[in-house]
Amino acid sequence: MKKISGLLLLGCSALALAGCGADDISSPGGSGIVINNPTPTPAPTPTPTSGTVTPAADCPSIAATGGLTNSGTISGPEGTWRVCTLPALIDASTVLTKEDGVLYRLNGRVDVGCDGGFSAPTAAGFTTTTASCGGRNLTSDTNVTLTIDPGVIIYGENGSEPAWLAVNRGNKIDAQGTATAPIIFTSAQNVRGTNDDTDQGQWGGVVLLGRAPVTDCTVGSLATNNCERDTEGSANPARFGGNDATYDAGTMKYFQIRYSGFVLGLGSELQSLTTGGIGSGTTLDYFQSVNSSDDGAEFFGGVVNFKHYIAVNADDDSLDADTGVQGKFQYVLLLQRDADGDSFMEIDSNGAEGDTPRTNLIVANFTAVQPGDNANGSAAVLNRGNSDVTWVNGIVNVPNNECLRLNGSGTTAQRTTFTAHSTVLTCNAAKFLGTGSYTATDVQTAFNAGTNNNDAFTSTLTNTFVNGSNESGTPAYANIQTLSSFFDATDYIGAVKDASDTWYRGWTCDNATADFGSGQLCTALPTT
């Protein structure tokens, strides 16, 4: 059975909220970061030990109860910053503004609003106890929006539980960076300047919860149309799922999540970005995951439409999708460390063979590169658990590994289906693996049944992920928009057409695995 990683969403479920509120604040953890607490009388602005950043005199004001806590200063290679700690519960719509010399801090779990349940609550049908949600009764969604301005840096510091941000059902995030001023979520160690390209798992991550359909219920059932999933690893888990496929959890654009993915127990981890039951109203675009100790991102159920996704150095899977997710991805770069990481993609329905909707994923214009064999010693991509997967205009470059594994379980009618168009594979001699009811020959036959595919391709990629002459010579799939109007029509395979195609530049950071030409190392912070 596949591990369900990443969903340790410890949020304020309105259905089981006891003890979750403004007092539920984690203590600082042993991260090795020294916070210099402010004196009762404000001291003169300190001179940075290095770099150019000087701390703001104080923290800005926000609307949430309790406001920001001035937690002193923190120093690193870029200078010294004012540390402004968010409250554990953001109970009113709040804006985090870009302020010179200010870093925002997650000290343990931070919840955006309180969970409103399977469907929007009404005064007649839904209330909570006064002990929940910061001491209030819920008769409607809290409708809290957390807005994060371009260029804001937020770092997580683990305490008695990992630092992470949970956007609960009935609430939203509006985190829209720009191509020149991305929003950065990172770790305290990154701020301090102690990281290198091997570091990971230093805080939790970002979690979006919604009311779109999910499968593999832990609460309710598909038969009674009230299927929800409990989050794992918490005595007080939040829930996700509902019956609103268009659910809007907000917008995230031009953002990075660095050095995340915290392990709480065997088979239970947070990754950089986790979604649970978000809907088609949610906007995700231009996201870079850097050095997640689990998946680059994982998507549980719901409807996910995503363009411009980059995962660098994920220690598990670069893209993980399951429990009935209906996903469409375009312009995808999956770049793993040499001889490290697990699968580029792990796509399944969590082994719930009879559940509908089945996981259905279409990935278009993607480039996946792994110079050495991956850590699991198996194929670079794993599709299993009766999922339906389509590749379009894809490049898989893993010269030392098998490219594709299909696993079939249940009846023949239920087993995983796979379709590919205009996709090329650079693999080892075996190329394909089949398990369960699939043989390697079955997998090769399924791959070659599409149009313009090549399972014996010689890669000529330049700069790790930019198309070369052989990639440019492969015809693109002409009918991509018949799969969904979400997709842009393209005349090339892969994520990056040629050297003049630079959609990945400026809002990303660089490391040894991938130089995006952004001039910003992932081990450093921007100062403007």
Phi, psi and omega in degrees: 000133183294140175289141175264097185262152170094344189258056176265058189278106190268030195282182186275070178300126179290347178271343181208068194259004189308125175085000182261118181176201187296337181273353185272074186245129180285148175280156179301145181260181182271063184272354183083006181265130180262120176262124181270101187293143182289148174279159180305322175263122184305130179278161175301153179303122184287154175276127182297146179289335176199171178074195187239351184282134171241143187288145171297156182293329181201179179273149175290167178271145173228166186279338185296146179304133180090338178062195177273142177263125175286106184258027176086215183231162175222139185245147177204189183301332182277349182132211182237136186241150167282131181261119181243108187272130179286150173292158181294332178234119173269102191257006176213151181304131194223143177244127171262108185272156175280115181235135177301132176076017181241132167242139176265141188237134170262112179258085189084203182289139172232123180258134172266105183068183179245150185293124181269001175095185186303318176225165184302126183290156175233160181301327183280336191239001186205123169217161174243173174282160180291346178283347184261164175052050176067025174090018181242159171273137177258118171242003175201170175302148177286340172053042178273134173243125172263115178258130179238122185283158177304140176085355180291141175244127178239130177238150180256140176231116184290139174241231177290345171220163184292152173281126176200162183246123180243122176260106188280160179303136182090009181220171186219163168241143174230086185243090184244096171283191177229173181296337180251350180221073180291157171273135184239124169256127185209192184254163176296325179295323177297320177296316183290338178088022182262000184278154163229187187289354180262350186286150181193171171063037186262353174198185187280277182153197182243133184231128177246127183243139183216188186245022175278161184298145175226168175237185181055058188297141166252347175224135181072199181204160174293325183297325181260009174058040176220041184285125174226164174239133171281145172282160190251155171086009182228143175290342182228068188286150168277164179238160175218162183113158181174207181232024181247093181293344180262010185310139182247107176270359177119201185227133171228122181218147178050070181216152176241147169232116188248145166056038185258187175097085188256131180270121176259337181188173183302121178076012183226105182223153165269148171241185187299307179233128176235133172241142177228106176067030173285163183242182185293345177285348180279137180251123175232125185200141177056073181233132174243121172262128185236119171056051172282134180284349172242231181281154172301317172200149179226140188234116182254109175061188177077195181237119185238119174244119194217128173238148176062070179245126179238127173239122180241125173066033172296134184276342173247242182266145179284326178220119183236129183219134182197187181048047170085016181296140173252100191240141174229123182233138175219143185064080188233126174244118180243105190236114184251153174299152178302121176059039178214170184081172181253247183265150168299314180225136169233110189240124179201180175244023178063026177075006179273079192301326184269356185283142171230146005286144172289151172302128181225114186235130173242122179241120186238147180049064180240150174229123183236123187230128174220107184297323182247181174295146180281173188292335182271354178067015181241189186298154183291336179229136179235118173246123185206186173063026176065051173260162177243120189232136176232130173251139179221130176056052187249156175228123173241117183240093180224075189298341182254015188215159168293150183271318192220132173235131172246136176241128178251133177225164183073207180281166178301322180294334183271341193292163180309137173247151184215134177224140177224143175224134177051052180235137183239146184234129169247107191227180170283185185296330182287318176070310189231149173230140174234137177225168185065234181271009177252141167258167177300324178295320176302317183294315179298319179298317179297318180296314186281357179287342180279191183255142173063025181271155180213113181262009177229049189274144173258113184287140173234028180304143175245157181048038177077317191223004182266134183304138172254198187295319181292320177296318181293337180275357180269126182295139174283161179283120188285341189251030187299325183284350171286339176286322177187142176290349177297329186279140170283141172287129180232156179249027181210158172267168178079174183275334186231114189297310183195188185295339180274352179268104189234039181299339184273355190264145172101316182261359181255172172240160187252148170211188186295331181285322185213121175259107181272000180071023183275345181074015181229114177287145177294336179280358180236167179245144173292148183251001178231000000 
